[in-house]
Amino acid sequence: MQTSIFLPSLLLRGFLRAKKLPNRTKSIAGPGSDVYKQRKTIQSNLHSPGNKKQMTDILHRTISDSGKVFGLACNTTHLVNEACRRHDTGPTAAAALGRALTGAILLAALLKDGQSVRLKFEGNGPFKKIITEAGYDGWSRGYVANPRADIPLNNGLVDVASGLGRAGFLTVSKDIGLEQQYQGITQLYTSEIGEDIAFYLLESEQTPSVVALSVQLHPSGIIEAAGGYLIQALPPVEESLLATIEQQTKKLPSLSSHLAAGKSAAEILATVFCDIPHHTTATTPLRYQCSCTQEKMKAALCSLGYGELQELKENQEGIEIICEFCRDRYSFDTQEIAALLNQQDENLN
């Protein structure tokens, strides 16, 4: 029996270990299952040329002509679907992961080229934690620790807050190219993801912001539409201007209705800025992309230590490492593990 392991996040961020797992049961949404086929069919329909809602995942940037306020909006439907398919998420976990991915993308857009951000939502609910990462150039990845948690509906709606838990913390880590990452921590505000991000921006970065995130689910659990926007006033902040925009957003139809109607990110921002002269500054294509590689997995194996590698070598069929962010699998046979042990022997001598 081949051993499947998740490497520890403390040794290599993004991986978690479980020794010698038994044979895995077939995922209810795994290849060949009815749910998997249904998801693939709906995803194909979303991409079909005849679908009026079809659009590319993209981030749109707008700034007022006065230069006093700017806005970001994105459609993340396809990349959120890809994330949820890979992680076999339940409906509520799908909504939570979609919001967290979209939020990370919006925060990453506030950085510079080559920089990235990591959001870690930790609560006392069944999800346990949600981790998402995104880069300025448009990549993103993420996962829910317990993606199949069964969360009852709240008045017919998915209850993300109950899934995450009312008590907990949001940790935002920014990789801006320095030796140490910038890190800020705030308590969860409502556990609805979007409001938690807005609260973090206000409390940790002293930046008043309007943040809206939305994920619309198909009855099958597929993401029909996902996206969000973030509005900020530039310093010196004119509170009245930001208040005007906030009042305007309250008058608008819900973000989910905009997305379901096939509105683009540019159209959503144009609606938000309808009373403010503005212009587009840039657009960025978005994608779900993981940075895991065979070499990184090999390095992570080396970090396990001699004793644990020796124990894994005893499994005659080799081992399989599963990436926590994308669920891709990497196999190492006993000869490759033996080579790693020899390498550690040489380093010790």
C-alpha beads as a LAMMPS data file, in Angstrom:
LAMMPS data file: protein, C-alpha beads

349 atoms
348 bonds

1 atom types
1 bond types

-500.0 500.0 xlo xhi
-500.0 500.0 ylo yhi
-500.0 500.0 zlo zhi

Masses

1 110.0

Atoms # bond

1 1 1 0.000 0.000 0.000
2 1 1 1.377 3.381 -0.966
3 1 1 1.577 5.896 1.870
4 1 1 -0.090 9.277 1.353
5 1 1 1.212 12.136 3.456
6 1 1 0.581 15.833 3.930
7 1 1 3.799 17.584 4.903
8 1 1 3.786 19.851 7.990
9 1 1 3.053 23.534 7.446
10 1 1 5.618 24.394 10.134
11 1 1 8.340 22.864 7.996
12 1 1 7.100 23.984 4.600
13 1 1 4.202 26.429 4.550
14 1 1 1.146 24.922 2.937
15 1 1 1.677 21.258 3.778
16 1 1 0.433 19.073 6.594
17 1 1 1.557 15.589 7.588
18 1 1 -0.416 12.478 8.439
19 1 1 1.636 9.284 8.757
20 1 1 0.706 6.151 6.839
21 1 1 -2.876 6.936 6.037
22 1 1 -5.175 4.002 5.235
23 1 1 -6.648 3.609 1.784
24 1 1 -8.711 6.681 1.031
25 1 1 -12.411 6.274 0.450
26 1 1 -13.650 7.571 -2.868
27 1 1 -14.527 11.250 -2.687
28 1 1 -18.201 11.923 -3.313
29 1 1 -17.086 14.452 -5.922
30 1 1 -14.130 12.466 -7.221
31 1 1 -13.581 11.640 -10.899
32 1 1 -16.293 9.311 -12.140
33 1 1 -18.841 10.230 -9.474
34 1 1 -22.206 11.738 -10.387
35 1 1 -21.459 14.912 -8.425
36 1 1 -18.113 15.330 -10.170
37 1 1 -19.705 14.870 -13.591
38 1 1 -22.433 17.375 -12.711
39 1 1 -19.850 19.915 -11.603
40 1 1 -17.854 19.463 -14.801
41 1 1 -21.018 19.845 -16.910
42 1 1 -22.020 23.076 -15.182
43 1 1 -18.479 24.431 -15.452
44 1 1 -18.493 23.637 -19.176
45 1 1 -21.784 25.489 -19.533
46 1 1 -20.310 28.503 -17.766
47 1 1 -17.492 28.543 -20.325
48 1 1 -19.689 27.897 -23.374
49 1 1 -19.823 30.618 -26.086
50 1 1 -23.619 30.697 -25.899
51 1 1 -23.650 31.543 -22.210
52 1 1 -24.383 35.259 -21.829
53 1 1 -22.853 35.227 -18.328
54 1 1 -19.532 34.007 -19.658
55 1 1 -16.603 36.234 -18.731
56 1 1 -12.939 35.961 -17.913
57 1 1 -11.767 36.245 -14.349
58 1 1 -10.277 39.716 -14.198
59 1 1 -9.394 42.525 -11.801
60 1 1 -10.371 46.054 -12.830
61 1 1 -8.843 49.244 -11.360
62 1 1 -10.535 52.638 -11.334
63 1 1 -9.609 56.014 -9.830
64 1 1 -11.608 59.209 -9.531
65 1 1 -10.549 62.075 -11.788
66 1 1 -9.733 64.060 -8.649
67 1 1 -7.352 61.295 -7.544
68 1 1 -8.958 61.193 -4.106
69 1 1 -10.591 57.770 -4.233
70 1 1 -9.929 54.533 -6.095
71 1 1 -11.729 51.241 -6.573
72 1 1 -10.900 47.614 -7.348
73 1 1 -13.406 45.077 -8.599
74 1 1 -12.959 41.500 -9.762
75 1 1 -14.861 38.574 -11.149
76 1 1 -13.476 35.330 -9.706
77 1 1 -16.099 32.800 -10.822
78 1 1 -13.861 30.383 -12.683
79 1 1 -10.932 30.350 -10.268
80 1 1 -13.261 29.859 -7.284
81 1 1 -14.925 26.976 -9.116
82 1 1 -11.497 25.471 -9.746
83 1 1 -10.548 25.795 -6.075
84 1 1 -13.813 24.239 -4.893
85 1 1 -13.533 21.390 -7.401
86 1 1 -10.002 20.585 -6.273
87 1 1 -10.935 20.625 -2.589
88 1 1 -14.333 18.936 -2.935
89 1 1 -15.967 21.627 -0.789
90 1 1 -19.439 21.512 0.662
91 1 1 -21.784 24.436 -0.178
92 1 1 -20.971 26.619 2.830
93 1 1 -17.242 25.940 2.605
94 1 1 -17.421 26.824 -1.101
95 1 1 -18.955 30.201 -0.274
96 1 1 -16.380 30.826 2.463
97 1 1 -13.415 29.839 0.315
98 1 1 -14.737 31.913 -2.600
99 1 1 -15.052 35.010 -0.435
100 1 1 -11.614 34.496 1.124
101 1 1 -9.933 33.984 -2.268
102 1 1 -11.631 37.087 -3.674
103 1 1 -10.647 39.099 -0.606
104 1 1 -7.017 38.004 -0.915
105 1 1 -6.986 39.023 -4.583
106 1 1 -8.304 42.486 -3.721
107 1 1 -5.711 42.983 -0.967
108 1 1 -2.902 41.733 -3.223
109 1 1 -3.945 44.360 -5.784
110 1 1 -3.009 47.038 -3.226
111 1 1 0.622 45.864 -3.321
112 1 1 3.325 46.094 -5.999
113 1 1 4.565 43.779 -8.734
114 1 1 6.116 40.606 -7.320
115 1 1 4.509 41.034 -3.902
116 1 1 1.857 38.813 -2.328
117 1 1 -0.508 38.510 0.629
118 1 1 -1.686 35.642 2.815
119 1 1 -4.961 35.631 4.761
120 1 1 -5.505 33.183 7.617
121 1 1 -8.974 33.072 9.147
122 1 1 -8.985 30.990 12.331
123 1 1 -12.226 30.509 14.226
124 1 1 -13.903 28.197 16.708
125 1 1 -16.318 26.818 14.102
126 1 1 -16.294 23.544 12.124
127 1 1 -14.115 24.959 9.306
128 1 1 -11.296 25.494 11.844
129 1 1 -9.341 27.705 9.471
130 1 1 -9.311 29.129 5.949
131 1 1 -6.039 30.119 4.300
132 1 1 -5.795 31.987 1.007
133 1 1 -2.872 33.555 -0.818
134 1 1 -2.751 35.899 -3.803
135 1 1 -0.145 37.808 -5.779
136 1 1 -0.189 41.241 -7.372
137 1 1 0.124 39.659 -10.828
138 1 1 -3.170 37.758 -10.480
139 1 1 -2.433 34.288 -9.081
140 1 1 -4.277 32.884 -6.087
141 1 1 -4.672 29.676 -4.129
142 1 1 -6.300 28.565 -0.882
143 1 1 -8.049 25.896 1.144
144 1 1 -10.478 25.228 4.003
145 1 1 -9.168 22.943 6.747
146 1 1 -12.481 21.064 6.951
147 1 1 -14.101 21.558 3.512
148 1 1 -16.903 19.014 4.027
149 1 1 -18.193 20.441 7.317
150 1 1 -21.984 20.204 7.414
151 1 1 -23.335 23.669 8.273
152 1 1 -27.147 24.090 8.533
153 1 1 -28.731 26.842 6.440
154 1 1 -29.709 30.064 8.183
155 1 1 -33.109 31.237 6.885
156 1 1 -32.413 29.417 3.637
157 1 1 -28.940 30.944 3.194
158 1 1 -25.461 29.484 3.636
159 1 1 -24.093 30.448 7.043
160 1 1 -20.411 31.229 6.586
161 1 1 -20.115 32.882 10.011
162 1 1 -21.252 29.711 11.810
163 1 1 -18.867 27.629 9.727
164 1 1 -15.884 29.803 10.603
165 1 1 -16.999 30.509 14.166
166 1 1 -17.797 33.780 15.898
167 1 1 -14.596 33.867 17.936
168 1 1 -11.188 33.925 16.313
169 1 1 -8.614 35.950 14.441
170 1 1 -7.697 37.165 10.971
171 1 1 -3.956 37.240 10.310
172 1 1 -2.754 39.134 7.234
173 1 1 0.843 38.487 6.131
174 1 1 2.401 40.497 3.314
175 1 1 5.486 39.385 1.395
176 1 1 6.931 42.638 0.056
177 1 1 10.411 41.342 -0.671
178 1 1 11.982 41.950 2.742
179 1 1 13.630 39.358 5.001
180 1 1 10.610 39.353 7.294
181 1 1 6.986 39.526 6.242
182 1 1 4.739 42.309 7.449
183 1 1 2.015 40.837 9.660
184 1 1 -1.161 42.251 11.164
185 1 1 -3.728 40.486 13.369
186 1 1 -7.268 41.476 14.279
187 1 1 -10.135 39.653 15.916
188 1 1 -12.866 38.342 13.640
189 1 1 -15.517 41.054 13.354
190 1 1 -18.554 39.190 11.989
191 1 1 -16.881 36.062 10.530
192 1 1 -18.516 36.833 7.165
193 1 1 -15.055 37.369 5.549
194 1 1 -15.728 40.690 3.769
195 1 1 -16.525 42.642 6.928
196 1 1 -13.557 41.029 8.674
197 1 1 -11.238 42.310 5.936
198 1 1 -12.723 45.812 6.137
199 1 1 -12.300 45.744 9.925
200 1 1 -8.662 44.660 9.532
201 1 1 -7.957 47.518 7.107
202 1 1 -9.449 50.020 9.534
203 1 1 -7.919 48.671 12.744
204 1 1 -4.517 47.455 11.581
205 1 1 -3.767 49.797 8.666
206 1 1 -5.971 52.776 9.642
207 1 1 -7.495 52.753 6.158
208 1 1 -11.295 53.197 5.983
209 1 1 -12.548 50.943 3.177
210 1 1 -15.720 49.678 1.586
211 1 1 -15.416 45.931 0.955
212 1 1 -18.050 43.725 -0.701
213 1 1 -17.601 40.015 -1.488
214 1 1 -20.156 37.662 -2.967
215 1 1 -20.478 34.036 -4.034
216 1 1 -23.653 32.757 -5.693
217 1 1 -24.235 29.022 -5.531
218 1 1 -26.038 26.752 -7.983
219 1 1 -28.331 24.210 -6.216
220 1 1 -25.721 21.540 -7.007
221 1 1 -23.099 23.462 -5.038
222 1 1 -21.299 24.829 -8.101
223 1 1 -20.272 28.486 -8.038
224 1 1 -22.475 30.322 -10.530
225 1 1 -20.853 33.690 -9.861
226 1 1 -18.168 35.076 -7.550
227 1 1 -16.504 38.433 -7.190
228 1 1 -16.100 41.541 -5.113
229 1 1 -14.952 45.120 -4.868
230 1 1 -12.906 47.326 -2.562
231 1 1 -13.104 51.124 -2.399
232 1 1 -10.585 53.312 -0.558
233 1 1 -10.030 57.041 -0.182
234 1 1 -6.447 58.224 -0.625
235 1 1 -4.790 60.284 2.118
236 1 1 -5.607 62.805 3.298
237 1 1 -8.874 60.903 3.568
238 1 1 -12.044 62.853 2.834
239 1 1 -14.531 61.002 5.001
240 1 1 -17.424 62.716 3.213
241 1 1 -16.332 61.304 -0.138
242 1 1 -16.042 57.778 1.218
243 1 1 -19.398 58.204 2.957
244 1 1 -20.949 59.227 -0.376
245 1 1 -19.691 56.052 -2.014
246 1 1 -20.836 53.922 0.907
247 1 1 -24.315 55.409 0.677
248 1 1 -24.307 54.772 -3.062
249 1 1 -23.418 51.104 -2.553
250 1 1 -26.301 50.714 -0.109
251 1 1 -28.738 51.927 -2.777
252 1 1 -27.487 49.480 -5.370
253 1 1 -28.820 45.985 -6.027
254 1 1 -26.818 43.312 -4.245
255 1 1 -23.400 42.409 -5.616
256 1 1 -24.583 38.849 -6.157
257 1 1 -27.404 40.070 -8.414
258 1 1 -24.900 42.078 -10.465
259 1 1 -22.682 39.027 -10.859
260 1 1 -25.588 36.712 -11.630
261 1 1 -26.715 39.127 -14.345
262 1 1 -23.292 38.820 -15.961
263 1 1 -22.064 42.286 -15.029
264 1 1 -18.330 42.695 -15.533
265 1 1 -15.945 44.086 -12.920
266 1 1 -15.741 47.305 -14.944
267 1 1 -19.538 47.641 -15.025
268 1 1 -19.772 47.082 -11.277
269 1 1 -17.229 49.827 -10.597
270 1 1 -18.979 52.156 -13.047
271 1 1 -22.176 51.651 -11.030
272 1 1 -20.416 52.336 -7.722
273 1 1 -18.736 55.458 -9.146
274 1 1 -21.827 56.638 -11.033
275 1 1 -21.829 60.047 -9.286
276 1 1 -18.055 60.488 -9.347
277 1 1 -16.015 61.246 -12.519
278 1 1 -13.521 58.425 -12.905
279 1 1 -11.324 56.546 -15.330
280 1 1 -9.779 53.069 -15.658
281 1 1 -6.125 52.663 -14.752
282 1 1 -5.420 48.953 -15.363
283 1 1 -6.810 45.444 -15.633
284 1 1 -5.227 42.161 -14.521
285 1 1 -6.231 38.616 -15.589
286 1 1 -6.810 36.297 -12.628
287 1 1 -6.126 32.583 -12.196
288 1 1 -5.979 29.801 -9.625
289 1 1 -2.340 28.783 -9.517
290 1 1 -0.266 26.861 -7.009
291 1 1 3.511 27.118 -6.590
292 1 1 4.094 23.513 -5.542
293 1 1 6.697 21.500 -7.491
294 1 1 8.428 18.137 -7.278
295 1 1 11.588 19.875 -6.044
296 1 1 9.733 21.685 -3.265
297 1 1 8.189 18.408 -2.156
298 1 1 11.621 16.806 -2.172
299 1 1 12.973 19.621 0.000
300 1 1 10.050 19.196 2.360
301 1 1 10.773 15.475 2.651
302 1 1 14.363 16.282 3.602
303 1 1 13.091 18.514 6.377
304 1 1 11.316 15.562 8.028
305 1 1 14.544 14.280 9.510
306 1 1 16.483 11.028 9.239
307 1 1 14.318 8.923 11.552
308 1 1 11.047 9.741 9.817
309 1 1 12.569 9.253 6.362
310 1 1 13.883 5.849 7.458
311 1 1 10.398 4.894 8.615
312 1 1 8.873 6.004 5.304
313 1 1 11.510 4.063 3.358
314 1 1 10.213 0.841 4.928
315 1 1 7.014 1.227 2.914
316 1 1 7.897 -0.814 -0.167
317 1 1 5.528 0.998 -2.508
318 1 1 6.934 4.453 -1.855
319 1 1 5.063 7.503 -0.663
320 1 1 2.746 10.111 -2.108
321 1 1 2.723 13.762 -1.027
322 1 1 -0.450 15.802 -1.470
323 1 1 -0.302 19.581 -1.735
324 1 1 -2.646 21.214 0.765
325 1 1 -3.428 24.128 -1.558
326 1 1 -4.156 22.391 -4.872
327 1 1 -4.387 18.663 -4.010
328 1 1 -1.814 17.747 -6.672
329 1 1 0.001 14.533 -5.854
330 1 1 3.744 13.828 -6.011
331 1 1 5.152 10.306 -5.780
332 1 1 8.568 9.207 -4.468
333 1 1 9.737 5.590 -4.706
334 1 1 11.942 3.834 -2.157
335 1 1 15.086 4.493 -4.206
336 1 1 14.449 8.239 -4.141
337 1 1 13.863 8.138 -0.371
338 1 1 17.077 6.110 0.056
339 1 1 18.954 8.785 -1.921
340 1 1 17.637 11.434 0.459
341 1 1 18.803 9.350 3.433
342 1 1 22.281 8.993 1.885
343 1 1 22.355 12.753 1.342
344 1 1 21.560 13.349 5.005
345 1 1 24.291 10.847 6.000
346 1 1 26.800 12.790 3.929
347 1 1 25.711 16.083 5.476
348 1 1 26.120 14.658 8.991
349 1 1 29.603 13.341 8.188

Bonds

1 1 1 2
2 1 2 3
3 1 3 4
4 1 4 5
5 1 5 6
6 1 6 7
7 1 7 8
8 1 8 9
9 1 9 10
10 1 10 11
11 1 11 12
12 1 12 13
13 1 13 14
14 1 14 15
15 1 15 16
16 1 16 17
17 1 17 18
18 1 18 19
19 1 19 20
20 1 20 21
21 1 21 22
22 1 22 23
23 1 23 24
24 1 24 25
25 1 25 26
26 1 26 27
27 1 27 28
28 1 28 29
29 1 29 30
30 1 30 31
31 1 31 32
32 1 32 33
33 1 33 34
34 1 34 35
35 1 35 36
36 1 36 37
37 1 37 38
38 1 38 39
39 1 39 40
40 1 40 41
41 1 41 42
42 1 42 43
43 1 43 44
44 1 44 45
45 1 45 46
46 1 46 47
47 1 47 48
48 1 48 49
49 1 49 50
50 1 50 51
51 1 51 52
52 1 52 53
53 1 53 54
54 1 54 55
55 1 55 56
56 1 56 57
57 1 57 58
58 1 58 59
59 1 59 60
60 1 60 61
61 1 61 62
62 1 62 63
63 1 63 64
64 1 64 65
65 1 65 66
66 1 66 67
67 1 67 68
68 1 68 69
69 1 69 70
70 1 70 71
71 1 71 72
72 1 72 73
73 1 73 74
74 1 74 75
75 1 75 76
76 1 76 77
77 1 77 78
78 1 78 79
79 1 79 80
80 1 80 81
81 1 81 82
82 1 82 83
83 1 83 84
84 1 84 85
85 1 85 86
86 1 86 87
87 1 87 88
88 1 88 89
89 1 89 90
90 1 90 91
91 1 91 92
92 1 92 93
93 1 93 94
94 1 94 95
95 1 95 96
96 1 96 97
97 1 97 98
98 1 98 99
99 1 99 100
100 1 100 101
101 1 101 102
102 1 102 103
103 1 103 104
104 1 104 105
105 1 105 106
106 1 106 107
107 1 107 108
108 1 108 109
109 1 109 110
110 1 110 111
111 1 111 112
112 1 112 113
113 1 113 114
114 1 114 115
115 1 115 116
116 1 116 117
117 1 117 118
118 1 118 119
119 1 119 120
120 1 120 121
121 1 121 122
122 1 122 123
123 1 123 124
124 1 124 125
125 1 125 126
126 1 126 127
127 1 127 128
128 1 128 129
129 1 129 130
130 1 130 131
131 1 131 132
132 1 132 133
133 1 133 134
134 1 134 135
135 1 135 136
136 1 136 137
137 1 137 138
138 1 138 139
139 1 139 140
140 1 140 141
141 1 141 142
142 1 142 143
143 1 143 144
144 1 144 145
145 1 145 146
146 1 146 147
147 1 147 148
148 1 148 149
149 1 149 150
150 1 150 151
151 1 151 152
152 1 152 153
153 1 153 154
154 1 154 155
155 1 155 156
156 1 156 157
157 1 157 158
158 1 158 159
159 1 159 160
160 1 160 161
161 1 161 162
162 1 162 163
163 1 163 164
164 1 164 165
165 1 165 166
166 1 166 167
167 1 167 168
168 1 168 169
169 1 169 170
170 1 170 171
171 1 171 172
172 1 172 173
173 1 173 174
174 1 174 175
175 1 175 176
176 1 176 177
177 1 177 178
178 1 178 179
179 1 179 180
180 1 180 181
181 1 181 182
182 1 182 183
183 1 183 184
184 1 184 185
185 1 185 186
186 1 186 187
187 1 187 188
188 1 188 189
189 1 189 190
190 1 190 191
191 1 191 192
192 1 192 193
193 1 193 194
194 1 194 195
195 1 195 196
196 1 196 197
197 1 197 198
198 1 198 199
199 1 199 200
200 1 200 201
201 1 201 202
202 1 202 203
203 1 203 204
204 1 204 205
205 1 205 206
206 1 206 207
207 1 207 208
208 1 208 209
209 1 209 210
210 1 210 211
211 1 211 212
212 1 212 213
213 1 213 214
214 1 214 215
215 1 215 216
216 1 216 217
217 1 217 218
218 1 218 219
219 1 219 220
220 1 220 221
221 1 221 222
222 1 222 223
223 1 223 224
224 1 224 225
225 1 225 226
226 1 226 227
227 1 227 228
228 1 228 229
229 1 229 230
230 1 230 231
231 1 231 232
232 1 232 233
233 1 233 234
234 1 234 235
235 1 235 236
236 1 236 237
237 1 237 238
238 1 238 239
239 1 239 240
240 1 240 241
241 1 241 242
242 1 242 243
243 1 243 244
244 1 244 245
245 1 245 246
246 1 246 247
247 1 247 248
248 1 248 249
249 1 249 250
250 1 250 251
251 1 251 252
252 1 252 253
253 1 253 254
254 1 254 255
255 1 255 256
256 1 256 257
257 1 257 258
258 1 258 259
259 1 259 260
260 1 260 261
261 1 261 262
262 1 262 263
263 1 263 264
264 1 264 265
265 1 265 266
266 1 266 267
267 1 267 268
268 1 268 269
269 1 269 270
270 1 270 271
271 1 271 272
272 1 272 273
273 1 273 274
274 1 274 275
275 1 275 276
276 1 276 277
277 1 277 278
278 1 278 279
279 1 279 280
280 1 280 281
281 1 281 282
282 1 282 283
283 1 283 284
284 1 284 285
285 1 285 286
286 1 286 287
287 1 287 288
288 1 288 289
289 1 289 290
290 1 290 291
291 1 291 292
292 1 292 293
293 1 293 294
294 1 294 295
295 1 295 296
296 1 296 297
297 1 297 298
298 1 298 299
299 1 299 300
300 1 300 301
301 1 301 302
302 1 302 303
303 1 303 304
304 1 304 305
305 1 305 306
306 1 306 307
307 1 307 308
308 1 308 309
309 1 309 310
310 1 310 311
311 1 311 312
312 1 312 313
313 1 313 314
314 1 314 315
315 1 315 316
316 1 316 317
317 1 317 318
318 1 318 319
319 1 319 320
320 1 320 321
321 1 321 322
322 1 322 323
323 1 323 324
324 1 324 325
325 1 325 326
326 1 326 327
327 1 327 328
328 1 328 329
329 1 329 330
330 1 330 331
331 1 331 332
332 1 332 333
333 1 333 334
334 1 334 335
335 1 335 336
336 1 336 337
337 1 337 338
338 1 338 339
339 1 339 340
340 1 340 341
341 1 341 342
342 1 342 343
343 1 343 344
344 1 344 345
345 1 345 346
346 1 346 347
347 1 347 348
348 1 348 349
